[in-house]
């Protein structure tokens, strides 16, 4: 009986110690239900599908979200299984470290980097205006085709004599802007990318396709 009592006491002590370690380790955010790719995490989604889970002390893993507040307003960049911790990678990377996934109604359109004079000054996240010139001489004109587009990525120019051209800048635009931009790339005499200051407000939208 004495041995049984000692064993029971030891079990209680181990349980209390494990509980203390979980408290010291804190919490991580986990998915309580499967999350599809591209899901916008708003207050309702967070309340229904996300919850905290305790972690043991000393488990200091980078990229783990600790509360639902860190996920609000962001979209999943990859599917997340039920019970899986929510990470920065699952949400497209830490805020400011990379572009988020395309949202509904958005398109990614590649523009030759020759339009920007090369890749210099166009890292991901930079905002640009796309302008197109048509006609020649006095009959020529230049207009803004897309304003305040986000650069998602750039590809390097191919080595001299190799395939791949001068490289491209991949822009995030709306489906309507994608039509204007594609038309400009196909038919305009020249297309240029103009980098914008990061804190400048978007200008008025350009006229719709086919407008004078």
Secondary structure as UniProt FT lines:
FT   HELIX           2..25
FT   STRAND          27..31
FT   TURN            37..38
FT   HELIX           43..49
FT   STRAND          50..54
FT   TURN            57..58
FT   TURN            62..63
FT   HELIX           68..70
FT   TURN            71..73
FT   TURN            82..83
FT   HELIX           89..91
FT   TURN            95..96
FT   TURN            104..105
FT   STRAND          106..112
FT   HELIX           113..116
FT   TURN            120..121
FT   TURN            124..125
FT   STRAND          127..134
FT   HELIX           137..139
FT   STRAND          141..154
FT   TURN            160..161
FT   TURN            165..166
FT   STRAND          168..174
FT   HELIX           175..187
FT   STRAND          190..195
FT   TURN            198..199
FT   TURN            209..210
//
